[in-house]
Amino acid sequence: MSEATPGRLGLISLGALVAAALALVFFVLPAEYDIDPTGAGELMGIKGMAGYSVAALSKQSAIYNKDSVTFPLAPFESVEYKYALGQGQSLVFTWQAVSASNDPLVELIFDMHSEETGTDPEDSVTFDIGRAGNAHGSFVAPFDGIHGWYWENRTGEEIVVKLVSTGFYSKATTYGPNGTFSKSFPENAEH
């Protein structure tokens, strides 16, 4: 066994310092702070990994609203429905697809996504995507913008999408085959 000499301890300490600096530059900065000076974070798929953060408690000045809508979708028809939410505002939702034949296995293509205010709609952020007959959950807006779903019927029969939600939204907009339609909700307790 070799003895620990001051020179040897200095080399070990220097090695540990270099390793820590490399870990900071290659892993911590890209994943936690979205700072990627070498480009390695993007190559490894960890850039921006920490994502958006919101507080556990978010007091609101806006009124809590309730919404219930249905969208009949003909075969190969689609619709989008989005809520206007400010950063940190939340909603609780449940949606279900019901086919004309009451098929319990009916599915829609869906995409739950958000578009940040002032950005190109092509830069939307997707939170959940796939095929399903229903979904339930809660959502906290990571930024000001519109947040909601795209549903598409790829079956040969009509499907009705039923959505029920509650939350701190001020407006909902439908983007469908018949155009764009919006409805407003009370924005604060003074209304």
MIDOSE-1310 file (N, C-alpha, C; in nm, 2 decimals, decimal comma, always signed):
residues 191
msea	+0,09/-0,12/+0,00/+0,00/+0,00/+0,00/+0,09/+0,12/+0,00; +0,06/+0,22/-0,08/+0,14/+0,34/-0,09/+0,09/+0,44/+0,01; +0,19/+0,53/+0,05/+0,15/+0,63/+0,15/+0,09/+0,75/+0,08; +0,01/+0,82/+0,16/-0,05/+0,95/+0,11/+0,05/+1,06/+0,14
tpgr	+0,10/+1,11/+0,03/+0,20/+1,23/+0,04/+0,12/+1,35/+0,00; +0,17/+1,47/+0,05/+0,11/+1,59/+0,01/+0,10/+1,61/-0,14; +0,19/+1,57/-0,22/+0,19/+1,58/-0,37/+0,08/+1,49/-0,42; +0,07/+1,37/-0,37/-0,03/+1,27/-0,42/-0,17/+1,32/-0,38
lgli	-0,19/+1,37/-0,26/-0,32/+1,43/-0,22/-0,36/+1,55/-0,31; -0,26/+1,63/-0,35/-0,28/+1,74/-0,44/-0,33/+1,69/-0,57; -0,27/+1,59/-0,63/-0,31/+1,53/-0,76/-0,45/+1,48/-0,75; -0,48/+1,40/-0,64/-0,62/+1,35/-0,63/-0,72/+1,46/-0,62
slga	-0,69/+1,56/-0,54/-0,78/+1,68/-0,53/-0,80/+1,75/-0,66; -0,69/+1,77/-0,74/-0,70/+1,83/-0,87/-0,78/+1,75/-0,96; -0,77/+1,62/-0,96/-0,85/+1,53/-1,04/-0,99/+1,54/-1,01; -1,03/+1,54/-0,88/-1,17/+1,55/-0,84/-1,23/+1,69/-0,88
lvaa	-1,15/+1,79/-0,87/-1,19/+1,92/-0,91/-1,22/+1,93/-1,07; -1,13/+1,87/-1,14/-1,15/+1,86/-1,29/-1,28/+1,78/-1,32; -1,29/+1,66/-1,26/-1,41/+1,58/-1,28/-1,54/+1,66/-1,24; -1,54/+1,73/-1,13/-1,66/+1,81/-1,09/-1,69/+1,92/-1,20
alal	-1,59/+1,98/-1,25/-1,61/+2,09/-1,35/-1,66/+2,03/-1,48; -1,61/+1,92/-1,52/-1,66/+1,85/-1,64/-1,81/+1,81/-1,62; -1,84/+1,75/-1,50/-1,98/+1,72/-1,48/-2,07/+1,84/-1,48; -2,02/+1,95/-1,43/-2,10/+2,07/-1,43/-2,13/+2,12/-1,57
vffv	-2,02/+2,12/-1,65/-2,03/+2,17/-1,79/-2,11/+2,08/-1,88; -2,09/+1,95/-1,87/-2,15/+1,85/-1,96/-2,29/+1,80/-1,91; -2,32/+1,80/-1,78/-2,44/+1,75/-1,74/-2,54/+1,85/-1,66; -2,48/+1,91/-1,56/-2,57/+2,00/-1,47/-2,62/+2,12/-1,55
lpae	-2,53/+2,20/-1,61/-2,57/+2,32/-1,68/-2,68/+2,29/-1,79; -2,65/+2,19/-1,88/-2,76/+2,16/-1,98/-2,89/+2,11/-1,92; -2,88/+2,02/-1,83/-3,01/+1,96/-1,78/-3,08/+2,05/-1,69; -3,02/+2,12/-1,60/-3,09/+2,19/-1,49/-3,11/+2,34/-1,53
ydid	-3,02/+2,40/-1,61/-3,03/+2,54/-1,64/-3,04/+2,57/-1,79; -3,05/+2,47/-1,87/-3,07/+2,49/-2,02/-2,96/+2,57/-2,08; -2,84/+2,56/-2,02/-2,72/+2,62/-2,07/-2,63/+2,51/-2,12; -2,60/+2,51/-2,25/-2,52/+2,40/-2,31/-2,41/+2,46/-2,39
ptga	-2,30/+2,50/-2,33/-2,18/+2,56/-2,40/-2,11/+2,47/-2,50; -2,12/+2,34/-2,47/-2,05/+2,24/-2,56/-2,14/+2,18/-2,67; -2,27/+2,18/-2,65/-2,36/+2,12/-2,74/-2,38/+1,97/-2,70; -2,31/+1,92/-2,60/-2,32/+1,78/-2,56/-2,45/+1,75/-2,50
gelm	-2,51/+1,85/-2,42/-2,64/+1,82/-2,36/-2,75/+1,79/-2,46; -2,75/+1,87/-2,57/-2,85/+1,84/-2,67/-2,82/+1,71/-2,74; -2,70/+1,67/-2,76/-2,67/+1,54/-2,82/-2,71/+1,43/-2,73; -2,70/+1,44/-2,60/-2,74/+1,34/-2,51/-2,88/+1,34/-2,48
gikg	-2,96/+1,44/-2,52/-3,10/+1,45/-2,49/-3,13/+1,50/-2,35; -3,04/+1,57/-2,29/-3,06/+1,61/-2,15/-3,08/+1,77/-2,14; -3,06/+1,84/-2,25/-3,07/+1,98/-2,25/-3,21/+2,02/-2,21; -3,23/+2,11/-2,11/-3,36/+2,16/-2,07/-3,44/+2,05/-2,00
magy	-3,37/+1,94/-1,95/-3,44/+1,83/-1,89/-3,53/+1,87/-1,77; -3,48/+1,97/-1,69/-3,55/+2,01/-1,57/-3,69/+2,07/-1,61; -3,70/+2,12/-1,73/-3,82/+2,18/-1,78/-3,87/+2,30/-1,71; -4,00/+2,32/-1,72/-4,07/+2,43/-1,65/-4,09/+2,39/-1,51
svaa	-4,08/+2,49/-1,42/-4,11/+2,46/-1,28/-4,22/+2,56/-1,23; -4,31/+2,51/-1,15/-4,42/+2,59/-1,09/-4,42/+2,56/-0,94; -4,48/+2,66/-0,87/-4,49/+2,64/-0,73/-4,60/+2,54/-0,69; -4,59/+2,48/-0,57/-4,69/+2,39/-0,52/-4,82/+2,46/-0,49
lskq	-4,81/+2,59/-0,44/-4,93/+2,67/-0,41/-4,93/+2,79/-0,50; -5,04/+2,80/-0,57/-5,05/+2,92/-0,66/-5,19/+2,99/-0,64; -5,19/+3,09/-0,56/-5,31/+3,17/-0,53/-5,35/+3,24/-0,66; -5,48/+3,25/-0,68/-5,52/+3,32/-0,81/-5,62/+3,43/-0,78
saiy	-5,61/+3,53/-0,86/-5,71/+3,64/-0,85/-5,83/+3,62/-0,94; -5,81/+3,53/-1,03/-5,92/+3,49/-1,13/-6,02/+3,40/-1,06; -6,14/+3,40/-1,12/-6,25/+3,31/-1,07/-6,22/+3,17/-1,13; -6,26/+3,07/-1,05/-6,25/+2,93/-1,09/-6,37/+2,90/-1,18
nkds	-6,35/+2,86/-1,30/-6,46/+2,84/-1,40/-6,48/+2,69/-1,42; -6,60/+2,66/-1,47/-6,64/+2,53/-1,51/-6,68/+2,53/-1,66; -6,65/+2,42/-1,73/-6,68/+2,42/-1,87/-6,71/+2,27/-1,91; -6,81/+2,26/-1,99/-6,85/+2,12/-2,04/-6,89/+2,14/-2,19
vtfp	-6,82/+2,07/-2,28/-6,84/+2,08/-2,42/-6,84/+1,94/-2,48; -6,91/+1,93/-2,60/-6,91/+1,81/-2,68/-6,88/+1,84/-2,82; -6,81/+1,76/-2,89/-6,77/+1,78/-3,03/-6,80/+1,65/-3,11; -6,90/+1,65/-3,19/-6,92/+1,54/-3,28/-6,82/+1,54/-3,39
lapf	-6,75/+1,43/-3,41/-6,65/+1,42/-3,51/-6,69/+1,31/-3,61; -6,71/+1,36/-3,74/-6,74/+1,26/-3,85/-6,61/+1,18/-3,87; -6,62/+1,07/-3,95/-6,50/+1,00/-3,98/-6,39/+1,09/-4,05; -6,27/+1,08/-4,00/-6,15/+1,15/-4,04/-6,16/+1,31/-4,02
esve	-6,24/+1,35/-3,93/-6,26/+1,49/-3,89/-6,18/+1,51/-3,76; -6,14/+1,64/-3,74/-6,06/+1,67/-3,62/-6,11/+1,80/-3,57; -6,07/+1,83/-3,44/-6,11/+1,96/-3,37/-6,00/+1,98/-3,27; -5,97/+2,11/-3,25/-5,89/+2,16/-3,14/-5,97/+2,24/-3,04
ykya	-5,94/+2,23/-2,91/-6,01/+2,31/-2,81/-5,90/+2,35/-2,71; -5,89/+2,48/-2,69/-5,78/+2,53/-2,61/-5,83/+2,64/-2,51; -5,77/+2,64/-2,39/-5,80/+2,74/-2,29/-5,69/+2,84/-2,28; -5,73/+2,97/-2,25/-5,63/+3,07/-2,23/-5,60/+3,07/-2,08
lgqg	-5,47/+3,04/-2,05/-5,43/+3,03/-1,91/-5,30/+3,11/-1,89; -5,29/+3,18/-1,78/-5,16/+3,25/-1,75/-5,07/+3,15/-1,68; -4,94/+3,19/-1,68/-4,84/+3,10/-1,62/-4,88/+3,07/-1,47; -4,88/+2,94/-1,44/-4,91/+2,90/-1,30/-5,06/+2,87/-1,28
qslv	-5,14/+2,91/-1,37/-5,29/+2,88/-1,36/-5,31/+2,73/-1,40; -5,41/+2,68/-1,34/-5,43/+2,53/-1,35/-5,57/+2,50/-1,40; -5,59/+2,37/-1,45/-5,72/+2,32/-1,48/-5,72/+2,17/-1,45; -5,84/+2,12/-1,42/-5,86/+1,98/-1,39/-5,95/+1,93/-1,51
ftwq	-5,93/+1,82/-1,57/-6,01/+1,78/-1,68/-6,04/+1,63/-1,69; -6,14/+1,60/-1,76/-6,17/+1,46/-1,80/-6,23/+1,47/-1,94; -6,19/+1,39/-2,03/-6,25/+1,38/-2,16/-6,27/+1,23/-2,20; -6,37/+1,21/-2,28/-6,41/+1,07/-2,32/-6,46/+1,07/-2,47
avsa	-6,42/+0,97/-2,54/-6,47/+0,95/-2,67/-6,59/+0,85/-2,67; -6,70/+0,88/-2,73/-6,81/+0,79/-2,74/-6,85/+0,77/-2,88; -6,85/+0,64/-2,93/-6,89/+0,61/-3,07/-7,04/+0,60/-3,08; -7,08/+0,61/-3,20/-7,23/+0,59/-3,23/-7,27/+0,45/-3,20
sndp	-7,18/+0,35/-3,21/-7,21/+0,21/-3,18/-7,18/+0,17/-3,03; -7,14/+0,27/-2,95/-7,11/+0,25/-2,81/-7,00/+0,15/-2,79; -6,90/+0,15/-2,89/-6,79/+0,06/-2,88/-6,70/+0,10/-2,76; -6,68/+0,02/-2,66/-6,60/+0,06/-2,54/-6,45/+0,07/-2,57
lvel	-6,41/+0,02/-2,69/-6,27/+0,03/-2,72/-6,24/+0,14/-2,82; -6,33/+0,23/-2,85/-6,31/+0,34/-2,94/-6,20/+0,43/-2,90; -6,12/+0,47/-3,00/-6,00/+0,56/-2,97/-6,00/+0,67/-3,06; -5,94/+0,78/-3,02/-5,91/+0,90/-3,10/-5,76/+0,92/-3,10
ifdm	-5,71/+0,99/-3,20/-5,58/+1,04/-3,19/-5,59/+1,17/-3,11; -5,50/+1,19/-3,02/-5,50/+1,32/-2,94/-5,36/+1,37/-2,92; -5,36/+1,50/-2,90/-5,24/+1,57/-2,87/-5,27/+1,68/-2,77; -5,23/+1,67/-2,65/-5,25/+1,78/-2,55/-5,12/+1,87/-2,55
hsee	-5,14/+1,99/-2,59/-5,03/+2,08/-2,61/-5,06/+2,22/-2,58; -4,95/+2,31/-2,58/-4,96/+2,45/-2,55/-4,89/+2,53/-2,65; -4,94/+2,65/-2,67/-4,87/+2,75/-2,75/-4,85/+2,88/-2,66; -4,72/+2,91/-2,65/-4,69/+3,03/-2,56/-4,72/+3,16/-2,64
tgtd	-4,78/+3,25/-2,56/-4,82/+3,38/-2,62/-4,70/+3,45/-2,68; -4,72/+3,49/-2,81/-4,61/+3,56/-2,88/-4,51/+3,47/-2,95; -4,54/+3,34/-2,96/-4,45/+3,25/-3,03/-4,53/+3,19/-3,15; -4,45/+3,14/-3,24/-4,51/+3,07/-3,36/-4,58/+2,95/-3,32
peds	-4,71/+2,93/-3,36/-4,78/+2,81/-3,33/-4,71/+2,68/-3,36; -4,62/+2,68/-3,46/-4,54/+2,56/-3,49/-4,44/+2,52/-3,38; -4,42/+2,62/-3,29/-4,33/+2,59/-3,17/-4,41/+2,54/-3,05; -4,52/+2,48/-3,07/-4,60/+2,44/-2,96/-4,53/+2,33/-2,88
vtfd	-4,57/+2,32/-2,75/-4,51/+2,22/-2,66/-4,61/+2,11/-2,63; -4,58/+1,98/-2,67/-4,67/+1,87/-2,64/-4,64/+1,81/-2,51; -4,75/+1,78/-2,43/-4,74/+1,72/-2,30/-4,79/+1,58/-2,30; -4,88/+1,54/-2,39/-4,93/+1,41/-2,40/-4,98/+1,39/-2,54
igra	-4,95/+1,27/-2,60/-4,99/+1,25/-2,74/-5,01/+1,10/-2,75; -5,10/+1,06/-2,84/-5,12/+0,92/-2,86/-5,26/+0,89/-2,91; -5,31/+0,76/-2,88/-5,44/+0,72/-2,91/-5,51/+0,67/-2,78; -5,63/+0,71/-2,76/-5,70/+0,67/-2,63/-5,85/+0,70/-2,65
gnah	-5,93/+0,64/-2,56/-6,07/+0,67/-2,56/-6,11/+0,76/-2,45; -6,01/+0,80/-2,36/-6,04/+0,89/-2,25/-5,91/+0,94/-2,19; -5,92/+1,04/-2,11/-5,80/+1,09/-2,03/-5,86/+1,18/-1,92; -5,79/+1,17/-1,81/-5,83/+1,25/-1,69/-5,70/+1,30/-1,62
gsfv	-5,71/+1,42/-1,57/-5,59/+1,47/-1,50/-5,60/+1,62/-1,47; -5,48/+1,67/-1,43/-5,47/+1,82/-1,40/-5,35/+1,87/-1,48; -5,36/+2,00/-1,50/-5,25/+2,07/-1,58/-5,23/+2,20/-1,52; -5,10/+2,24/-1,51/-5,06/+2,37/-1,46/-4,98/+2,44/-1,58
apfd	-5,03/+2,55/-1,62/-4,96/+2,62/-1,74/-4,82/+2,66/-1,71; -4,72/+2,62/-1,78/-4,59/+2,66/-1,76/-4,55/+2,80/-1,81; -4,65/+2,85/-1,89/-4,63/+2,99/-1,94/-4,76/+3,04/-1,99; -4,77/+3,17/-2,01/-4,89/+3,24/-2,06/-4,92/+3,18/-2,20
gihg	-5,04/+3,15/-2,23/-5,07/+3,11/-2,37/-5,20/+3,03/-2,37; -5,22/+2,95/-2,48/-5,33/+2,87/-2,50/-5,29/+2,72/-2,48; -5,38/+2,65/-2,41/-5,34/+2,51/-2,37/-5,46/+2,42/-2,39; -5,45/+2,31/-2,46/-5,56/+2,22/-2,48/-5,53/+2,10/-2,57
wywe	-5,63/+2,06/-2,64/-5,62/+1,93/-2,71/-5,65/+1,94/-2,86; -5,60/+1,85/-2,93/-5,63/+1,82/-3,07/-5,68/+1,68/-3,07; -5,80/+1,66/-3,12/-5,86/+1,52/-3,13/-5,89/+1,49/-3,28; -5,86/+1,37/-3,32/-5,89/+1,33/-3,46/-5,95/+1,19/-3,46
nrtg	-6,06/+1,18/-3,54/-6,14/+1,06/-3,55/-6,08/+0,99/-3,68; -6,02/+0,87/-3,66/-5,97/+0,80/-3,77/-6,05/+0,67/-3,80; -6,17/+0,67/-3,74/-6,26/+0,55/-3,76/-6,36/+0,58/-3,87; -6,44/+0,48/-3,90/-6,54/+0,49/-4,01/-6,68/+0,53/-3,95
eeiv	-6,69/+0,57/-3,82/-6,81/+0,61/-3,77/-6,80/+0,74/-3,69; -6,91/+0,81/-3,66/-6,90/+0,93/-3,58/-6,86/+0,90/-3,44; -6,78/+0,99/-3,39/-6,74/+0,98/-3,25/-6,76/+1,12/-3,18; -6,82/+1,12/-3,06/-6,84/+1,24/-2,99/-6,74/+1,25/-2,88
vklv	-6,67/+1,36/-2,87/-6,57/+1,39/-2,77/-6,65/+1,47/-2,66; -6,64/+1,42/-2,54/-6,71/+1,49/-2,43/-6,60/+1,54/-2,33; -6,58/+1,67/-2,31/-6,48/+1,73/-2,22/-6,55/+1,80/-2,11; -6,51/+1,78/-1,99/-6,55/+1,85/-1,87/-6,42/+1,90/-1,80
stgf	-6,42/+2,03/-1,77/-6,30/+2,09/-1,70/-6,35/+2,19/-1,60; -6,26/+2,22/-1,51/-6,27/+2,33/-1,41/-6,13/+2,39/-1,41; -6,12/+2,52/-1,39/-5,99/+2,59/-1,38/-6,00/+2,74/-1,38; -5,88/+2,80/-1,39/-5,87/+2,94/-1,39/-5,85/+3,00/-1,53
yska	-5,92/+2,95/-1,63/-5,91/+3,00/-1,76/-6,00/+3,12/-1,78; -5,97/+3,20/-1,88/-6,05/+3,32/-1,91/-6,12/+3,31/-2,04; -6,08/+3,22/-2,13/-6,13/+3,20/-2,26/-6,11/+3,06/-2,31; -6,20/+3,01/-2,39/-6,18/+2,88/-2,46/-6,21/+2,91/-2,61
ttyg	-6,12/+2,84/-2,69/-6,14/+2,86/-2,84/-6,15/+2,72/-2,90; -6,24/+2,71/-3,00/-6,26/+2,59/-3,08/-6,20/+2,62/-3,22; -6,11/+2,53/-3,26/-6,06/+2,54/-3,40/-6,11/+2,41/-3,47; -6,21/+2,42/-3,56/-6,27/+2,30/-3,62/-6,30/+2,32/-3,76
pngt	-6,36/+2,22/-3,82/-6,39/+2,23/-3,97/-6,49/+2,34/-4,00; -6,56/+2,40/-3,91/-6,66/+2,51/-3,93/-6,60/+2,64/-3,90; -6,47/+2,65/-3,86/-6,41/+2,78/-3,83/-6,36/+2,78/-3,69; -6,33/+2,90/-3,64/-6,28/+2,93/-3,51/-6,38/+3,00/-3,43
fsks	-6,41/+2,95/-3,31/-6,51/+3,01/-3,22/-6,45/+3,02/-3,08; -6,48/+3,14/-3,02/-6,43/+3,16/-2,88/-6,54/+3,19/-2,79; -6,53/+3,15/-2,66/-6,62/+3,19/-2,56/-6,54/+3,24/-2,44; -6,59/+3,34/-2,37/-6,52/+3,40/-2,25/-6,58/+3,35/-2,12
fpen	-6,50/+3,35/-2,02/-6,54/+3,32/-1,89/-6,50/+3,44/-1,80; -6,57/+3,46/-1,68/-6,53/+3,57/-1,59/-6,38/+3,56/-1,56; -6,31/+3,68/-1,56/-6,17/+3,68/-1,54/-6,13/+3,70/-1,39; -6,22/+3,77/-1,31/-6,18/+3,79/-1,17/-6,31/+3,80/-1,09
aeh	-6,29/+3,81/-0,96/-6,40/+3,81/-0,86/-6,48/+3,93/-0,87; -6,43/+4,04/-0,93/-6,51/+4,16/-0,94/-6,62/+4,16/-1,04; -6,61/+4,06/-1,14/-6,71/+4,05/-1,25/-6,84/+3,98/-1,20
